[in-house]
Amino acid sequence: MRQLLGIQTAHARRVNIHGRAVLTAIHKQHVTGLVTVQRLGLVGDEQADLSVHGGLDKAVYAYPSAHYPFWQDQRAAAGLCGIDDALVWGSLGENLTLSGVQERDVWVGDVLRFSHCALRVTQPREPCYKFNAAMGFNMAGKRMAQNGCCGFYLAVDEPGSLQAGESFELIPGPRRLGIPEMFAAKMTKHLR
């Protein structure tokens, strides 16, 4: 069954990354109840750098819950055992934590049909230094690039509302370009 496990939002705020105060909204917090979805994303959510996040084609970021054990293992291998062991939904910076769907299951143009809104798959997420900082180790972006566990951005085709726990349907689009292939093409720079 395909299900929306969690909804997360954040306001942009300054955090210290490598001695610099950097504006980011990667630290998402769980939201309960109905959440309004507008063309530019979830009400209550912000993006700090609109050149790489946000806008009509990257309004909402979805991430498969199936990858969370991988990231717990990666953090343990990086020596982060005992430090914030529990990765709660939203720890990867995602707005929506999904079960029953992974990158290999979606193609650009597919639609996630929820009870009261429809979201269209547009592209994979690319890792950045803010992701490394949020995960607590500098190789996090490279691990994402190597393993393809990137999640994907969604455009809002039909605004409405979402609620954690609801199921969704995956409606196939033209099926010309898969998220794994698109991600692999973009990742050459991260694998050097």
Phi, psi and omega in degrees: 000137177270127186217146173272107184277324183208150174238132183226143176223168175201151169268146177294138178211161179274132175230158180271118176233114180053043175081005179243143174277115185240135177280128181209156173232027183286339184274079184284147179240145181297140178240136179254161178078190179289135178242127180285135179246120178248174183306325182261013174126197183279138175297131181096358180251144177231161172236138184275325183235096185289355176283340181235344179225151175087185184088180185295322183274345179230047185287326184223137179251123181250144181221135178289130178296336182299340181273349183301318176300323177303313182290327175296319177295318180296319179294320178297317179296334179274005177084021182261023177295138178082353178250103177053052184302323185280112173271108180275159178308136183099350181297337179269005179088010184276150172278321183237127174257121188246145170245154177084008178208137175230178182304320182294345182268347185241151179234154175302127181102345174296154181240133171266109183264112175261175181302320188232019174192165178227131182238132184255132178292130182241320183188163176282160174275143175257137179287156179215178182297332177292326176294317176305314181296318180295324180278341175093004177211146190288348181263006184300314179299319178294321178295322176297316180297319181291327188254351176071016181268070191258339189074188183206152178272154181229140169264151181267102178282321178228104177299159180171237180210160178227155173215134178303140180101342181282153178269166178216162178249141175261113182258117183298139173264213182290342177058047177260327185224117180276154178298316179300319180293317179295319179296314180301320180295328181275344191271357182308318183293331182277345185264003180284000000 
